[in-house]
Amino acid sequence: MSAFELDTSKLEGYLAEHIDGFKGPMTAEKFAGGQSNPTYLLSAESGSYVLRRKPPGELLKSAHAVDREFRVMSALAATDVPVPKMRVLCEDDSIIGSMFYVMDFVEGRIFWNAALPEQSNSERSAIYDAMNQVLVALHSVDVDAVGLSDYGKPGNYFERQISRWTKQYRASETEKIPAMEKLIQWLEENRPEGDGLVCINHGDFRLDNMMFHPSENRVVALLDWELSTLGHPYADLAYQCMQWRIPTDAAIPGLGGLDREALGIPSEADYVARYCERRGIAEIPHWTFYIAFAFFRLSAILQGIQKRALDGNASSDKATAYGALARPLAELGLQTIEKG
């Protein structure tokens, strides 16, 4: 039995005890996607569920926080942010070998390529607008009202994030990346004054972390909340806007080099303007900083994937290709600064 296989007999007994209406027999199949927390489709007589767990093996401190994912999605159930119904969080490692949670399976479509090659121009426009709408809904949630006022430390978000991800990067470093060193130094020296805006920050807001309705161009579930915290709204927005700058032939394909207008995909400027319009703000100053920070952070995340791949406990067989992007993305971040 591999480290990623589940002991379904033990799990089935646990779920029957903790989920109302759960009934076996049950099978479990691991999803191929996902780099961090292994995710499984559970098919039972009572319906379909999704299980997300911490990966096996030695892990970086504060990483793979499935309990935080469970908490934030549970809290967002009463808001305009589309999330699956949460069922149970299990902190007992003896059931399957690590902490996990179970939620309802949501029927829908996941688009893996930001260019949406299978869609028409009008569908592409609608899908990007739907993402924009969900991001605004998330950043508009009253954190006190949903019980998440202690979900992270308010204020000094970028200072804390730069420190955190620099440490994570150093802990998983497999080679020296000169661009990363320059990025870290520039970000530390160029933090905008008064970054005190606070919202629920998804932390990995991108197209393939959303489930779209089977036939309509609307989001039915925003997924993968592992990196969420109380944070700065522009960090999420800039993170998504990296896709406009990442080349189409990268392991994580972006929109760089495509004629977006001809495809019905909004420009980065138009996407940001629509976000601002929906939130009632005039503009976003210091945009170069936010984009550079997004490249730095993703590069650090990918470096962690690279280390897990080398150590043999990565969740996906694409981990090596993803990990290899750490260097070119740091270089893209540095180019962003140099071009202003």
C-alpha positions in Angstrom: 0.0 0.0 0.0 1.6 3.3 -1.1 1.8 6.4 1.2 -1.1 8.0 -0.8 -3.5 5.1 -0.7 -6.4 5.2 1.8 -7.5 2.4 4.2 -11.1 2.6 3.0 -12.5 0.1 5.5 -11.3 2.2 8.5 -12.3 5.4 6.8 -15.7 4.2 6.0 -16.5 3.3 9.6 -15.3 6.8 10.7 -17.4 8.6 8.1 -20.5 6.5 8.9 -20.1 7.7 12.5 -19.5 11.4 11.8 -21.5 12.3 8.6 -25.3 12.4 8.8 -26.8 10.0 6.3 -23.4 8.5 5.1 -23.8 4.9 3.9 -21.2 2.6 2.4 -19.9 0.6 0.6 -17.3 3.3 -0.5 -14.5 3.5 -2.9 -11.7 6.2 -3.0 -9.9 7.5 -6.1 -7.1 10.1 -5.9 -7.4 13.1 -8.2 -4.4 13.6 -10.5 -4.3 17.4 -10.1 -3.2 19.3 -7.0 0.3 19.7 -5.8 0.0 20.2 -2.1 -2.8 18.4 -0.3 -3.7 15.0 -1.8 -7.4 15.0 -2.8 -9.7 12.0 -3.3 -13.1 11.3 -4.8 -15.1 9.2 -2.4 -18.0 7.3 -4.0 -20.5 5.8 -1.5 -24.0 4.6 -1.6 -25.1 7.8 0.0 -23.5 10.0 -2.6 -20.1 11.5 -3.7 -17.7 13.3 -1.4 -14.3 14.8 -1.6 -11.5 14.2 0.9 -8.5 16.4 1.4 -5.6 15.4 3.6 -2.2 16.5 4.7 0.4 14.6 2.6 2.5 11.9 4.3 6.1 12.5 5.3 8.0 15.3 7.0 6.4 18.7 6.2 7.4 22.3 6.4 6.1 24.1 9.5 2.6 25.8 8.9 2.2 24.1 5.5 -0.7 21.9 4.4 -3.2 23.4 6.9 -6.3 21.4 6.0 -7.9 22.4 9.2 -7.7 26.1 8.1 -9.3 25.1 4.8 -12.1 23.4 6.6 -12.7 26.4 8.9 -12.7 29.1 6.2 -15.1 27.2 3.9 -17.4 26.4 6.7 -17.5 30.1 7.6 -18.1 31.2 4.1 -21.2 29.0 3.6 -23.5 31.9 4.5 -21.9 34.4 2.1 -21.9 35.1 -1.6 -18.7 33.2 -2.0 -19.5 29.8 -3.6 -18.0 26.9 -1.5 -18.9 23.2 -1.1 -20.8 22.0 2.0 -18.3 20.9 4.7 -19.0 17.6 6.4 -16.2 16.7 8.9 -12.7 17.6 10.0 -10.7 14.6 11.4 -7.6 15.5 13.4 -6.9 11.9 14.4 -3.9 10.7 12.4 -4.8 7.1 13.1 -7.7 7.0 10.7 -5.8 7.4 7.4 -2.3 8.5 8.6 -2.8 12.3 8.6 -5.3 15.0 9.3 -8.1 15.3 6.7 -11.5 16.8 6.0 -14.5 15.7 3.9 -16.8 17.9 1.9 -19.6 17.3 -0.6 -18.6 16.7 -4.2 -19.7 19.6 -6.5 -20.7 18.7 -10.1 -19.1 21.1 -12.6 -16.2 21.9 -14.9 -12.6 22.8 -14.2 -10.7 24.8 -16.8 -7.0 24.0 -16.7 -5.8 26.3 -19.4 -6.2 30.1 -18.8 -6.6 30.6 -22.6 -9.8 28.5 -22.5 -9.2 27.0 -26.0 -12.5 25.0 -26.0 -14.6 28.1 -25.4 -16.1 30.8 -27.6 -15.1 34.4 -27.3 -18.3 35.3 -25.5 -17.9 32.3 -23.1 -14.3 33.4 -22.3 -15.4 36.9 -21.5 -18.2 35.6 -19.3 -15.9 33.2 -17.5 -13.3 35.9 -16.7 -16.0 38.2 -15.5 -17.4 35.5 -13.3 -14.0 35.0 -11.7 -13.7 38.8 -11.1 -17.1 38.8 -9.5 -16.2 35.9 -7.1 -12.9 37.7 -6.1 -14.9 40.9 -5.3 -17.4 38.8 -3.3 -14.6 37.3 -1.3 -12.9 40.6 -0.6 -16.2 42.1 0.5 -16.9 39.5 3.2 -17.2 41.0 6.7 -14.6 38.9 8.6 -16.1 39.7 12.0 -19.6 38.7 10.9 -18.5 35.3 9.7 -16.3 34.6 12.8 -12.9 34.9 11.0 -11.5 38.0 12.8 -8.8 35.8 14.2 -8.1 33.9 11.0 -4.8 35.8 10.6 -3.0 38.8 11.9 -4.4 42.1 10.7 -2.0 44.6 9.2 1.6 44.4 8.0 0.5 41.7 5.6 3.3 42.1 3.1 6.0 42.4 5.7 4.8 39.1 7.3 4.4 37.3 4.0 7.8 38.3 2.6 9.3 37.1 5.8 7.3 33.8 5.8 7.9 32.9 2.2 11.6 33.8 2.4 11.9 31.4 5.2 9.9 28.7 3.4 12.0 29.3 0.3 15.3 29.0 2.2 14.0 25.8 4.0 13.3 24.1 0.6 16.2 25.7 -1.5 17.8 23.2 -3.9 19.9 25.7 -5.8 20.9 29.4 -5.7 18.5 31.6 -7.8 20.1 35.1 -8.2 16.8 36.6 -9.4 15.1 35.4 -6.3 17.7 37.0 -4.1 17.2 40.3 -5.9 13.4 40.0 -5.7 13.5 39.5 -1.9 15.8 42.5 -1.4 13.7 44.8 -3.6 10.4 43.7 -2.0 11.8 44.3 1.5 12.9 47.8 0.4 9.8 48.8 -1.5 6.8 47.8 0.6 4.0 50.4 0.2 3.2 52.5 3.2 0.0 51.7 5.1 -0.8 48.2 3.7 -3.5 47.9 6.3 -6.4 46.8 4.1 -7.7 43.6 5.5 -9.9 40.9 3.8 -10.1 37.2 3.5 -7.2 36.4 1.2 -7.6 33.2 -0.8 -3.9 32.9 -1.5 -4.2 30.8 -4.6 -6.9 32.5 -6.6 -6.7 31.3 -10.2 -8.9 29.7 -12.9 -8.2 26.0 -12.1 -9.1 26.4 -8.5 -12.7 27.2 -9.4 -15.5 24.8 -10.4 -17.8 26.2 -13.0 -21.5 25.2 -13.5 -21.8 22.2 -15.9 -23.5 24.4 -18.6 -23.5 28.0 -17.3 -20.5 30.4 -17.1 -20.7 30.9 -13.3 -18.6 29.7 -10.5 -20.2 27.0 -8.3 -17.2 26.4 -6.0 -14.0 28.2 -5.1 -11.5 25.5 -4.0 -8.0 25.0 -2.5 -8.1 27.3 0.5 -4.9 26.0 2.1 -3.0 29.3 1.7 -5.9 31.5 2.8 -5.5 34.0 5.7 -6.6 37.5 6.7 -4.6 39.4 4.1 -4.5 42.2 1.6 -7.0 42.1 -1.3 -4.4 43.3 -3.9 -2.3 40.2 -3.2 -5.1 37.9 -4.6 -5.7 40.2 -7.5 -2.0 40.5 -8.5 -1.6 36.7 -8.1 -4.3 36.1 -10.6 -3.0 38.7 -12.9 0.3 36.9 -13.1 -1.4 34.6 -15.6 -1.5 37.5 -18.1 2.4 37.5 -18.0 3.3 33.8 -17.7 4.1 32.2 -21.2 1.6 29.9 -22.8 4.1 27.1 -23.0 5.0 27.0 -19.3 4.1 23.9 -17.1 1.4 26.2 -15.6 0.3 27.8 -18.9 -0.5 31.5 -18.9 -1.7 34.1 -21.4 1.7 35.7 -22.2 2.1 36.2 -25.9 -1.6 35.6 -26.8 -3.8 38.1 -28.6 -6.2 38.3 -25.7 -8.5 40.8 -27.4 -9.0 38.5 -30.3 -9.9 35.7 -27.9 -12.5 37.7 -25.9 -10.2 37.7 -22.8 -9.9 41.0 -21.0 -6.5 42.7 -20.8 -4.9 42.8 -17.4 -5.7 46.6 -17.2 -9.4 45.9 -18.0 -9.6 43.1 -15.5 -8.2 45.3 -12.7 -10.5 48.2 -13.8 -13.5 45.9 -13.5 -12.4 44.8 -10.1 -12.0 48.4 -9.0 -15.4 49.4 -10.4 -17.1 46.5 -8.5 -15.3 47.5 -5.3 -16.0 51.2 -5.7 -12.3 52.3 -5.8 -10.6 54.6 -8.3 -7.3 52.7 -8.9 -4.6 50.5 -7.4 -1.3 52.4 -6.7 2.0 50.4 -6.4 0.8 47.8 -8.9 4.4 46.8 -9.8 5.1 45.9 -6.2 2.0 43.6 -6.0 2.8 41.8 -9.2 6.5 41.4 -8.2 5.4 40.0 -4.8 3.1 37.6 -6.6 5.9 36.2 -8.6 8.2 36.0 -5.6 5.6 34.1 -3.6 4.7 31.6 -6.3 8.4 31.0 -7.0 8.8 30.1 -3.3 5.7 27.8 -3.4 7.1 26.1 -6.5 10.5 25.7 -4.8 8.7 23.8 -2.0 7.2 21.5 -4.7 10.6 21.0 -6.2 12.0 19.9 -2.8 9.1 17.5 -2.2 9.6 16.0 -5.6 13.3 15.4 -4.9 12.4 14.0 -1.5 9.9 11.7 -3.1 6.8 12.9 -1.2 5.2 15.2 -3.8 1.5 14.7 -4.4 1.5 14.8 -8.2 3.6 13.3 -11.0 3.9 16.8 -12.5 5.7 18.1 -9.4 9.2 18.1 -11.1 7.9 20.2 -14.1 6.1 22.6 -11.7 9.2 22.8 -9.4 11.4 23.7 -12.3 9.4 26.9 -12.8 10.7 28.4 -9.6 13.7 30.0 -11.4 11.9 31.4 -14.5 9.1 32.9 -12.5 11.6 34.6 -10.2 13.2 36.0 -13.3 9.8 37.2 -14.6 9.3 38.9 -11.3 12.6 40.7 -11.6 11.8 41.8 -15.2 8.5 43.3 -13.9 10.5 45.5 -11.5 13.0 46.5 -14.2 10.3 47.4 -16.6 8.2 49.2 -14.0 
